Amino acid sequence: MIIKIFFIGYCLLLFYLYKKKSVLFYDLSNFLIFTLFILYQSCFVFEGLDITDEGFILSKSWFMFNEMWQENVDVIAGSSFFGGLWLHILNEPSILWARIGAILLISTNFTIIFILLKRYFEIIKAFIVVFIALTYTTSPTLSCTTINYNNLPVFLIVVSLFFVYKYFDTLRLHNLILSGIMVSFSLFSRFIFAPFLFLPVLWILIDFYKNRNFYLLRSRLLYYLLGIIIGSAIVLSILLITNSLTTYLTSVKELFNTAASSNADSHSSYNLLKRYIRDFLLVSKYLFFIFLFLLFFVFIYSLKLIRYYKFLVLSLFTLGFFLYIFVETYFYIHAYRYIILSCIFANLLICSIIKKINYNIFLLLLSSLYLIFFSFLGSDNGLLMPIYSGSSALAFSLSVLLLEDIDDYFIRGHHFNLKIFSRLILISIVFYIIFNKRADVYRDLPRAELQHSFSSEVLKSINSNSYRVKHIDSLIVNFNRLKKDEHTALSINSNPMFYFLCNQPYYLTNPWFVTVADFEEKILYSAPPNYFILTKKNPRNKNWHLEIEICDATDTTIYNYFKNYVISNHYKSVYQDDVFVIYFKESSRN
């Protein structure tokens, strides 16, 4: 509550500075918006706990520097590496510290977007629009506040774009080297970001088409290539020093094998393509309704009606359109995110038809669309990924600011101000965020119910519902009481957070996605785990304290296998409550 009051006070201070000290406001705008981003996210950083996705990321990042380097060298190794570096600044597991790192990363990312935009648009408008972009990015249903393989690669690409922009602004070639290094790091963080190698090259080639200077083309490409080589050399050195290059190459090979795998795999090319086609059709549907709304709006606006009646008809129609959006979102929680993407494309289509776009803005616009269309490749979240990762923020901000920048448009001799559409978009997002913020905690209950604090040190300052607090605290206390350094543990049923919370290395190579094949292969040459931690309620369900469901249908076979395994191999239940059960057996091998 104190931070929320402070945030409101800070917003009032910003308003005062803008109105009374405008020169100071503009001079300090970068710092002011960075601080605003931090304060806004800090209002919600203490609320909720997800033991699935958040636990998966934190366990991988933490144990990459604690006995399990080889197990975490994969196609997202860079994300675990940089996330692990942040976690080890404090050098002890802490959920709050992990979230602080994510807040700083996201705030820096959006501040850079603001810096790129404020040169071409009114600062106050860029300030407001980029902030609203941050609010919808940090308010999806599928998100966790960590440095992860979604937001980190996007951040590195935005930094790379910033250096390309700096080069064209100053013509200092070292910026191209830095851009190449950032792109290399983004690939290390998420290998599927390989297409972004060509994004700075696109800027260089477009500028060559404009200027026809072969000498500049060659030097620019060489300096950018040098940056790629330096970044790749750093990554290669890390892999060679840690003797993990073969492991990394194997994981890249497995990525392609998965893409070519059976239709049963959610990341197979077939299933991904189905998801992407479905998403594009959904965006197209909303795009159609948006243009239908615009056409009707323009038609009514151009009629020779008394101003009062015209205003009444337009207001009722606009209200009806917002009601349609509300109903769509009520029945399908992700609908609003697809509508945001549709608004981006609608705005850009309008601007491309009726506005001559500045050359530098065109380059930014092209980059923003590149970010959207290549950042979701390989993800089974489809077109929602640009919302969750923040890769849509630049395109959204540009599309709204460009629409704001259009002078009155003439239709049948009538002045038509297109700013009304950009402002309707912003107002609708603000209302949606305000309405949705009460319950957008990832895999936890609405914020009003998150009033209980954990007592465990690793969860210090984090609040959740009383049921979750009671059982997770109890699991941590009892496992830490039982475990010994030489003991091994395997958590079953979507509880990868267990390893991070108890600082317990995981038995298999993956803390979450456990397979029977991996387990049976491991016990051929290693002793079975001393502990099995079985979760008796489905952690993927945010209402797991109210549900009798044990696990997702896809996890049932695996859950039953391990439950039968502990029983048939005479493991003893040493701790049990409504949610968790710990089974123990001394190792039978040396």
C-alpha positions as CSV (number, residue, x, y, z in Angstrom):
1,M,0.0,0.0,0.0
2,I,2.8,2.4,0.8
3,I,4.4,1.9,-2.6
4,K,1.1,2.5,-4.3
5,I,0.6,5.7,-2.4
6,F,4.1,6.7,-3.3
7,F,3.4,5.9,-7.0
8,I,0.3,8.1,-7.0
9,G,2.3,10.9,-5.3
10,Y,5.1,10.5,-8.0
11,C,2.5,10.8,-10.8
12,L,1.2,14.0,-9.2
13,L,4.8,15.3,-9.1
14,L,5.3,14.5,-12.8
15,F,2.1,16.4,-13.6
16,Y,3.4,19.4,-11.6
17,L,6.8,19.3,-13.3
18,Y,5.2,19.1,-16.8
19,K,2.8,22.0,-16.1
20,K,5.1,24.3,-14.0
21,K,8.7,23.1,-14.7
22,S,8.4,21.9,-18.3
23,V,12.1,22.5,-19.1
24,L,13.2,20.4,-16.1
25,F,10.6,17.8,-17.1
26,Y,12.0,17.5,-20.6
27,D,15.7,17.5,-19.4
28,L,15.0,14.7,-16.9
29,S,12.5,12.8,-19.0
30,N,14.6,9.6,-19.3
31,F,15.2,9.4,-15.6
32,L,11.6,10.3,-14.7
33,I,10.1,7.7,-16.9
34,F,12.6,5.0,-15.8
35,T,11.6,5.8,-12.2
36,L,7.9,5.7,-13.1
37,F,8.3,2.2,-14.6
38,I,10.1,0.9,-11.5
39,L,7.5,2.4,-9.1
40,Y,4.5,1.1,-11.1
41,Q,5.9,-2.5,-11.2
42,S,6.9,-2.3,-7.6
43,C,3.3,-1.8,-6.6
44,F,2.6,-5.4,-7.5
45,V,6.0,-7.1,-7.0
46,F,5.1,-8.5,-3.6
47,E,1.9,-10.2,-4.6
48,G,1.4,-13.8,-5.7
49,L,3.5,-16.9,-6.1
50,D,3.6,-19.3,-9.0
51,I,5.5,-22.5,-8.4
52,T,5.4,-23.6,-12.1
53,D,6.8,-21.2,-14.7
54,E,8.5,-18.9,-12.3
55,G,9.9,-21.9,-10.4
56,F,11.2,-23.4,-13.7
57,I,13.1,-20.3,-14.6
58,L,14.5,-19.6,-11.2
59,S,15.7,-23.2,-10.6
60,K,17.5,-23.3,-13.9
61,S,19.1,-19.9,-13.4
62,W,20.1,-20.6,-9.8
63,F,21.6,-24.0,-10.3
64,M,23.5,-23.1,-13.5
65,F,26.0,-21.7,-11.0
66,N,25.4,-24.4,-8.4
67,E,26.6,-27.8,-9.4
68,M,24.4,-28.1,-12.5
69,W,26.1,-26.1,-15.3
70,Q,25.9,-28.9,-17.9
71,E,22.3,-29.6,-17.2
72,N,21.3,-26.0,-18.0
73,V,23.3,-25.5,-21.2
74,D,20.6,-25.6,-23.8
75,V,19.0,-23.3,-26.4
76,I,18.0,-20.8,-23.7
77,A,21.3,-21.1,-21.8
78,G,22.1,-17.3,-22.0
79,S,18.8,-16.5,-20.3
80,S,19.7,-18.9,-17.4
81,F,23.3,-17.5,-17.4
82,F,22.4,-13.8,-17.1
83,G,19.5,-14.6,-14.8
84,G,21.8,-16.7,-12.6
85,L,24.4,-13.9,-12.5
86,W,21.7,-11.6,-11.1
87,L,20.5,-14.1,-8.5
88,H,24.1,-14.7,-7.3
89,I,24.7,-11.0,-6.6
90,L,22.7,-11.7,-3.4
91,N,24.2,-15.2,-3.4
92,E,21.2,-16.8,-1.7
93,P,17.8,-17.8,-3.1
94,S,15.3,-14.9,-2.9
95,I,12.1,-14.5,-4.9
96,L,12.0,-10.8,-4.2
97,W,15.5,-10.3,-5.5
98,A,14.7,-12.2,-8.7
99,R,11.7,-10.0,-9.2
100,I,13.7,-6.8,-8.6
101,G,16.0,-7.9,-11.4
102,A,13.1,-8.4,-13.8
103,I,11.7,-5.0,-12.9
104,L,15.1,-3.3,-13.7
105,L,15.4,-5.2,-17.0
106,I,11.8,-4.3,-18.2
107,S,12.1,-0.7,-17.0
108,T,15.4,-0.3,-18.9
109,N,13.9,-1.9,-22.0
110,F,11.0,0.5,-22.1
111,T,13.2,3.5,-21.3
112,I,15.3,2.7,-24.4
113,I,12.1,2.6,-26.4
114,F,11.1,6.0,-25.0
115,I,14.5,7.4,-25.9
116,L,14.2,6.1,-29.5
117,L,10.8,7.7,-29.9
118,K,11.1,11.0,-28.2
119,R,13.3,12.5,-30.9
120,Y,10.5,12.2,-33.4
121,F,7.4,12.8,-31.4
122,E,6.2,15.1,-28.6
123,I,7.9,14.0,-25.4
124,I,4.8,14.1,-23.3
125,K,2.9,11.9,-25.8
126,A,5.8,9.4,-26.1
127,F,5.9,9.4,-22.3
128,I,2.3,8.5,-21.9
129,V,2.1,6.0,-24.7
130,V,5.2,4.0,-23.7
131,F,4.0,3.9,-20.1
132,I,0.6,2.5,-21.3
133,A,2.5,-0.1,-23.4
134,L,4.4,-1.1,-20.2
135,T,1.1,-1.6,-18.3
136,Y,-0.4,-4.0,-20.9
137,T,3.0,-5.9,-21.2
138,T,3.2,-6.5,-17.5
139,S,-0.4,-7.4,-17.1
140,P,-1.0,-10.6,-19.1
141,T,-2.3,-13.8,-17.6
142,L,0.7,-15.8,-18.8
143,S,3.6,-13.9,-17.3
144,C,6.1,-14.3,-14.5
145,T,8.3,-11.5,-13.1
146,T,11.8,-13.0,-13.7
147,I,14.7,-12.5,-16.0
148,N,13.7,-15.1,-18.5
149,Y,14.0,-16.4,-22.1
150,N,11.1,-14.2,-23.2
151,N,12.0,-10.8,-22.0
152,L,15.8,-11.0,-21.9
153,P,16.3,-11.7,-25.7
154,V,13.9,-8.9,-26.6
155,F,15.8,-6.5,-24.3
156,L,19.1,-7.4,-26.0
157,I,17.5,-6.8,-29.4
158,V,16.2,-3.4,-28.3
159,V,19.6,-2.5,-27.0
160,S,21.1,-3.7,-30.4
161,L,18.6,-1.4,-32.2
162,F,19.6,1.5,-29.9
163,F,23.2,1.1,-30.9
164,V,22.3,0.9,-34.6
165,Y,20.2,4.1,-34.1
166,K,23.2,5.7,-32.4
167,Y,25.4,4.8,-35.3
168,F,23.2,6.5,-37.9
169,D,22.9,9.5,-35.5
170,T,26.7,9.9,-34.8
171,L,28.3,7.7,-37.6
172,R,30.6,6.2,-35.0
173,L,31.3,2.7,-36.1
174,H,31.9,1.2,-32.7
175,N,28.1,1.3,-32.2
176,L,27.8,-1.3,-34.9
177,I,30.2,-3.5,-33.1
178,L,28.2,-3.2,-29.9
179,S,25.0,-3.9,-31.8
180,G,26.5,-7.1,-33.2
181,I,27.6,-8.2,-29.7
182,M,24.1,-7.7,-28.3
183,V,22.5,-9.7,-31.2
184,S,25.0,-12.6,-30.4
185,F,24.0,-12.5,-26.8
186,S,20.3,-12.6,-27.7
187,L,20.9,-15.8,-29.7
188,F,22.7,-17.3,-26.7
189,S,19.7,-16.4,-24.6
190,R,17.2,-17.9,-27.1
191,F,18.6,-19.7,-30.1
192,I,15.4,-19.3,-32.1
193,F,16.2,-15.5,-32.3
194,A,18.6,-16.3,-35.1
195,P,16.6,-14.2,-37.6
196,F,17.5,-11.1,-35.7
197,L,21.1,-11.4,-37.0
198,F,19.7,-9.7,-40.1
199,L,17.8,-6.8,-38.5
200,P,20.8,-4.4,-38.3
201,V,21.8,-5.6,-41.8
202,L,18.3,-4.5,-43.0
203,W,19.0,-0.9,-41.7
204,I,22.4,-0.9,-43.4
205,L,21.0,-2.2,-46.8
206,I,18.0,0.2,-46.8
207,D,20.4,3.1,-46.2
208,F,22.7,1.9,-49.0
209,Y,19.7,1.8,-51.3
210,K,19.1,5.4,-50.4
211,N,22.7,6.7,-50.6
212,R,24.4,4.1,-53.0
213,N,27.7,4.4,-51.1
214,F,29.6,1.1,-51.5
215,Y,32.4,2.2,-49.2
216,L,30.0,2.9,-46.3
217,L,28.2,-0.4,-47.0
218,R,31.3,-2.4,-46.8
219,S,32.6,-0.7,-43.6
220,R,29.3,-0.9,-41.9
221,L,28.8,-4.6,-42.6
222,L,32.4,-5.4,-41.6
223,Y,32.0,-3.5,-38.2
224,Y,28.7,-5.2,-37.5
225,L,30.2,-8.6,-38.5
226,L,33.1,-7.9,-36.1
227,G,30.6,-7.3,-33.3
228,I,28.9,-10.7,-34.2
229,I,32.3,-12.4,-34.1
230,I,33.3,-10.8,-30.7
231,G,29.9,-11.7,-29.2
232,S,30.1,-15.2,-30.5
233,A,33.7,-15.6,-29.3
234,I,32.7,-14.6,-25.8
235,V,29.9,-17.2,-25.8
236,L,32.2,-19.8,-27.4
237,S,34.8,-19.1,-24.8
238,I,32.3,-19.6,-22.0
239,L,31.2,-22.9,-23.5
240,L,34.8,-24.1,-24.1
241,I,36.0,-23.2,-20.6
242,T,33.1,-25.0,-19.0
243,N,33.5,-28.0,-21.4
244,S,29.9,-27.6,-22.5
245,L,30.1,-26.8,-26.3
246,T,29.1,-30.3,-27.2
247,T,26.1,-30.1,-24.8
248,Y,25.0,-26.8,-26.4
249,L,25.3,-28.2,-30.0
250,T,23.3,-31.3,-28.9
251,S,20.5,-29.1,-27.6
252,V,20.4,-27.1,-30.8
253,K,20.1,-30.4,-32.7
254,E,17.3,-31.5,-30.4
255,L,15.5,-28.2,-31.1
256,F,15.4,-29.0,-34.8
257,N,14.4,-32.6,-34.0
258,T,11.5,-31.4,-31.9
259,A,10.4,-29.1,-34.8
260,A,10.3,-32.1,-37.0
261,S,8.8,-34.4,-34.4
262,S,5.3,-36.0,-34.3
263,N,2.2,-34.0,-34.1
264,A,1.8,-34.9,-30.5
265,D,4.5,-32.5,-29.5
266,S,3.2,-29.0,-28.8
267,H,6.5,-27.5,-30.3
268,S,6.4,-29.6,-33.5
269,S,6.3,-27.6,-36.7
270,Y,2.8,-28.9,-37.5
271,N,1.3,-27.8,-34.1
272,L,3.1,-24.5,-34.1
273,L,1.9,-23.7,-37.6
274,K,-1.7,-24.6,-36.6
275,R,-1.4,-22.3,-33.6
276,Y,0.0,-19.4,-35.7
277,I,-2.6,-19.7,-38.4
278,R,-5.3,-19.7,-35.7
279,D,-3.8,-16.6,-34.1
280,F,-3.5,-14.7,-37.4
281,L,-7.1,-15.6,-38.2
282,L,-8.2,-14.3,-34.8
283,V,-6.2,-11.0,-35.3
284,S,-7.7,-10.7,-38.8
285,K,-11.2,-11.1,-37.3
286,Y,-10.7,-8.3,-34.9
287,L,-9.0,-6.2,-37.6
288,F,-12.1,-6.5,-39.7
289,F,-14.3,-5.3,-36.8
290,I,-12.0,-2.4,-36.1
291,F,-12.2,-1.2,-39.7
292,L,-15.9,-1.8,-39.7
293,F,-16.1,0.5,-36.7
294,L,-13.9,3.1,-38.4
295,L,-16.0,3.1,-41.6
296,F,-19.2,3.5,-39.7
297,F,-17.7,6.2,-37.6
298,V,-16.5,8.1,-40.6
299,F,-19.8,7.6,-42.4
300,I,-21.8,9.1,-39.5
301,Y,-19.3,11.9,-39.0
302,S,-19.7,12.9,-42.7
303,L,-23.5,13.0,-42.6
304,K,-25.2,16.4,-42.4
305,L,-26.8,15.9,-39.0
306,I,-27.3,18.2,-36.2
307,R,-24.2,18.1,-34.1
308,Y,-26.1,16.9,-31.0
309,Y,-27.6,13.9,-32.9
310,K,-24.3,13.1,-34.5
311,F,-22.5,13.1,-31.1
312,L,-25.3,10.9,-29.6
313,V,-25.1,8.3,-32.5
314,L,-21.3,8.2,-32.4
315,S,-21.2,7.9,-28.6
316,L,-23.8,5.0,-28.6
317,F,-21.9,3.2,-31.4
318,T,-18.6,3.6,-29.6
319,L,-20.1,2.4,-26.4
320,G,-21.5,-0.6,-28.3
321,F,-18.0,-1.4,-29.7
322,F,-16.5,-1.3,-26.3
323,L,-19.2,-3.6,-25.0
324,Y,-18.3,-6.0,-27.8
325,I,-14.7,-6.0,-26.7
326,F,-15.7,-6.5,-23.1
327,V,-17.9,-9.5,-23.9
328,E,-15.1,-11.0,-26.1
329,T,-12.6,-10.6,-23.2
330,Y,-15.1,-11.9,-20.7
331,F,-15.5,-15.2,-22.6
332,Y,-11.9,-15.5,-23.8
333,I,-9.4,-13.8,-21.4
334,H,-6.7,-13.4,-24.1
335,A,-9.1,-11.6,-26.6
336,Y,-7.9,-8.2,-25.5
337,R,-4.3,-9.0,-26.3
338,Y,-5.3,-10.0,-29.8
339,I,-7.3,-6.8,-30.1
340,I,-4.2,-4.8,-29.1
341,L,-2.2,-6.5,-31.9
342,S,-5.1,-5.8,-34.3
343,C,-5.1,-2.1,-33.3
344,I,-1.4,-1.9,-34.0
345,F,-1.9,-3.3,-37.6
346,A,-5.0,-1.1,-38.1
347,N,-3.2,2.1,-37.0
348,L,-0.2,1.3,-39.2
349,L,-2.4,0.6,-42.2
350,I,-4.2,3.9,-41.8
351,C,-0.9,5.8,-41.4
352,S,0.7,4.1,-44.4
353,I,-2.2,5.2,-46.6
354,I,-2.7,8.8,-45.6
355,K,0.6,9.9,-44.1
356,K,4.1,10.3,-45.5
357,I,6.4,8.6,-42.9
358,N,9.7,10.1,-42.0
359,Y,12.7,8.0,-43.2
360,N,14.1,7.4,-39.7
361,I,10.7,6.6,-38.3
362,F,10.2,4.2,-41.2
363,L,13.4,2.3,-40.1
364,L,12.1,2.1,-36.5
365,L,8.7,1.0,-37.8
366,L,10.2,-1.7,-39.9
367,S,12.2,-2.9,-36.9
368,S,9.2,-2.9,-34.7
369,L,7.3,-5.1,-37.1
370,Y,10.3,-7.4,-37.4
371,L,10.3,-7.7,-33.6
372,I,6.7,-8.8,-33.6
373,F,6.9,-11.3,-36.4
374,F,10.1,-13.0,-35.5
375,S,9.9,-12.9,-31.6
376,F,7.1,-15.5,-31.4
377,L,8.7,-18.1,-33.7
378,G,9.2,-21.4,-31.9
379,S,6.8,-20.5,-29.1
380,D,3.6,-22.3,-28.5
381,N,2.1,-19.1,-27.1
382,G,1.9,-17.9,-30.7
383,L,1.0,-14.2,-31.3
384,L,0.5,-13.7,-27.6
385,M,4.3,-13.9,-27.2
386,P,4.9,-10.3,-28.5
387,I,2.5,-9.1,-25.7
388,Y,4.2,-11.1,-22.9
389,S,7.8,-10.5,-23.9
390,G,7.4,-6.8,-24.7
391,S,8.4,-7.1,-28.3
392,S,5.1,-5.5,-29.4
393,A,5.8,-2.3,-27.3
394,L,7.8,-0.4,-30.0
395,A,5.2,-1.1,-32.7
396,F,2.3,-0.2,-30.5
397,S,3.9,3.1,-29.4
398,L,4.8,4.0,-32.9
399,S,1.4,3.1,-34.3
400,V,-0.4,5.3,-31.7
401,L,2.0,8.2,-32.0
402,L,1.9,8.2,-35.8
403,L,-1.9,8.3,-35.7
404,E,-1.6,11.2,-33.1
405,D,0.7,13.0,-35.5
406,I,-1.8,13.1,-38.5
407,D,-3.3,16.5,-39.2
408,D,-7.1,16.7,-39.8
409,Y,-8.2,14.5,-42.6
410,F,-10.9,15.8,-45.0
411,I,-13.9,13.5,-45.8
412,R,-16.6,15.1,-48.0
413,G,-15.4,18.5,-47.0
414,H,-15.5,17.7,-43.3
415,H,-12.6,18.0,-41.0
416,F,-12.0,14.6,-39.4
417,N,-9.5,14.3,-36.5
418,L,-8.0,10.8,-36.4
419,K,-6.5,11.5,-32.9
420,I,-9.9,10.4,-31.5
421,F,-9.0,6.8,-32.5
422,S,-5.6,6.7,-30.9
423,R,-7.0,8.2,-27.7
424,L,-9.9,5.6,-27.7
425,I,-7.3,2.9,-27.9
426,L,-5.3,4.3,-25.0
427,I,-8.4,4.9,-22.9
428,S,-9.7,1.4,-23.5
429,I,-6.3,-0.1,-22.5
430,V,-6.2,2.0,-19.3
431,F,-9.7,0.9,-18.3
432,Y,-8.9,-2.7,-19.1
433,I,-5.8,-2.6,-17.0
434,I,-7.6,-1.0,-14.1
435,F,-10.4,-3.6,-14.4
436,N,-8.1,-6.6,-14.9
437,K,-5.4,-5.6,-12.4
438,R,-7.4,-6.9,-9.5
439,A,-7.0,-10.5,-10.7
440,D,-4.1,-10.7,-13.2
441,V,-1.7,-12.4,-10.8
442,Y,-0.2,-15.4,-12.6
443,R,-1.6,-18.7,-11.3
444,D,-2.6,-17.2,-8.0
445,L,-5.9,-15.7,-6.6
446,P,-7.1,-12.1,-7.0
447,R,-5.0,-9.5,-5.3
448,A,-7.5,-8.8,-2.5
449,E,-6.9,-12.4,-1.2
450,L,-3.1,-12.1,-1.2
451,Q,-2.8,-10.7,2.3
452,H,-0.7,-13.3,4.0
453,S,3.1,-13.2,4.1
454,F,5.4,-16.2,3.9
455,S,7.7,-16.8,6.9
456,S,10.5,-18.6,4.9
457,E,13.5,-16.5,4.2
458,V,13.6,-17.3,0.5
459,L,10.0,-15.9,0.3
460,K,10.5,-12.9,2.5
461,S,8.1,-10.0,1.7
462,I,6.1,-12.1,-0.7
463,N,2.3,-12.4,-0.1
464,S,-0.2,-15.0,-1.2
465,N,-3.4,-16.6,0.0
466,S,-3.4,-18.2,3.4
467,Y,-3.7,-21.7,2.1
468,R,-0.7,-21.4,-0.2
469,V,1.4,-19.7,2.4
470,K,0.6,-22.3,5.0
471,H,1.5,-25.3,2.8
472,I,4.5,-24.0,0.9
473,D,6.1,-22.7,4.2
474,S,5.4,-26.0,5.7
475,L,7.0,-27.9,2.8
476,I,10.2,-25.7,3.0
477,V,10.5,-26.1,6.8
478,N,10.0,-29.9,6.8
479,F,12.2,-30.7,3.8
480,N,15.0,-28.6,5.1
481,R,14.7,-30.3,8.5
482,L,14.9,-33.7,6.8
483,K,17.5,-33.3,4.1
484,K,21.2,-34.0,4.2
485,D,23.9,-32.7,1.8
486,E,24.3,-36.1,0.1
487,H,20.6,-36.6,-0.4
488,T,18.9,-36.3,-3.8
489,A,15.4,-35.3,-4.6
490,L,12.9,-35.4,-7.4
491,S,9.8,-33.2,-7.5
492,I,6.8,-34.6,-9.4
493,N,3.7,-32.8,-10.8
494,S,4.7,-29.2,-11.9
495,N,6.5,-28.0,-8.8
496,P,9.9,-26.9,-10.2
497,M,10.0,-24.0,-7.6
498,F,10.7,-26.6,-4.9
499,Y,14.3,-26.8,-5.9
500,F,14.9,-23.1,-5.7
501,L,13.0,-22.7,-2.5
502,C,14.9,-25.5,-0.7
503,N,18.2,-24.9,-2.5
504,Q,18.1,-28.5,-3.5
505,P,19.7,-29.6,-6.9
506,Y,17.3,-31.4,-9.1
507,Y,17.8,-35.1,-9.8
508,L,17.1,-35.1,-13.6
509,T,18.3,-32.6,-16.2
510,N,15.0,-30.7,-16.2
511,P,13.4,-29.3,-13.0
512,W,9.9,-29.4,-14.5
513,F,9.4,-31.6,-17.5
514,V,10.1,-35.0,-16.0
515,T,9.8,-38.0,-18.3
516,V,9.7,-41.7,-17.4
517,A,12.4,-42.4,-20.1
518,D,14.8,-39.9,-18.6
519,F,14.2,-41.3,-15.1
520,E,14.7,-44.9,-16.1
521,E,17.9,-44.1,-18.0
522,K,19.3,-42.2,-15.0
523,I,18.7,-45.0,-12.5
524,L,20.6,-47.4,-14.7
525,Y,23.9,-45.7,-13.7
526,S,22.9,-43.7,-10.6
527,A,21.1,-44.4,-7.3
528,P,17.4,-43.5,-7.3
529,P,16.5,-40.2,-5.5
530,N,16.3,-40.3,-1.8
531,Y,13.3,-38.1,-1.8
532,F,10.2,-37.9,-4.0
533,I,8.1,-34.7,-3.5
534,L,4.6,-35.4,-4.9
535,T,2.2,-32.5,-5.3
536,K,-1.4,-33.7,-4.7
537,K,-3.1,-30.6,-6.2
538,N,-2.6,-29.3,-9.7
539,P,-0.2,-26.3,-9.4
540,R,-1.1,-25.1,-13.0
541,N,-4.6,-24.3,-11.6
542,K,-4.6,-21.0,-9.7
543,N,-7.4,-22.3,-7.6
544,W,-5.6,-25.5,-6.6
545,H,-6.5,-25.1,-3.0
546,L,-10.2,-25.4,-4.0
547,E,-9.9,-28.1,-6.6
548,I,-9.7,-31.9,-6.2
549,E,-7.9,-32.1,-9.6
550,I,-4.4,-33.7,-9.0
551,C,-2.8,-32.8,-12.4
552,D,-3.4,-32.0,-16.0
553,A,-4.6,-34.8,-18.2
554,T,-1.3,-34.8,-20.0
555,D,0.6,-35.4,-16.7
556,T,-1.6,-38.2,-15.4
557,T,0.4,-41.1,-16.8
558,I,3.7,-39.7,-15.4
559,Y,2.1,-38.9,-12.0
560,N,0.7,-42.4,-11.7
561,Y,4.0,-44.0,-12.7
562,F,6.0,-42.2,-10.0
563,K,3.3,-42.7,-7.4
564,N,3.4,-46.5,-8.1
565,Y,7.2,-46.3,-8.1
566,V,7.5,-45.0,-4.6
567,I,5.0,-47.5,-3.3
568,S,6.5,-50.5,-5.0
569,N,10.0,-49.5,-4.0
570,H,9.0,-49.1,-0.3
571,Y,9.6,-45.4,0.1
572,K,8.3,-44.1,3.4
573,S,6.1,-41.1,3.8
574,V,8.0,-38.7,6.1
575,Y,5.8,-35.6,5.7
576,Q,2.3,-35.1,4.3
577,D,-0.4,-32.4,4.2
578,D,-3.3,-31.5,1.9
579,V,-1.0,-30.5,-0.9
580,F,2.4,-32.1,-0.6
581,V,3.8,-35.5,0.4
582,I,7.5,-36.3,0.9
583,Y,8.7,-39.8,0.4
584,F,12.1,-40.9,1.6
585,K,14.4,-43.9,1.3
586,E,18.1,-44.3,2.0
587,S,20.2,-44.9,-1.1
588,S,20.9,-48.5,-1.8
589,R,24.0,-47.8,-3.8
590,N,27.3,-46.1,-3.0
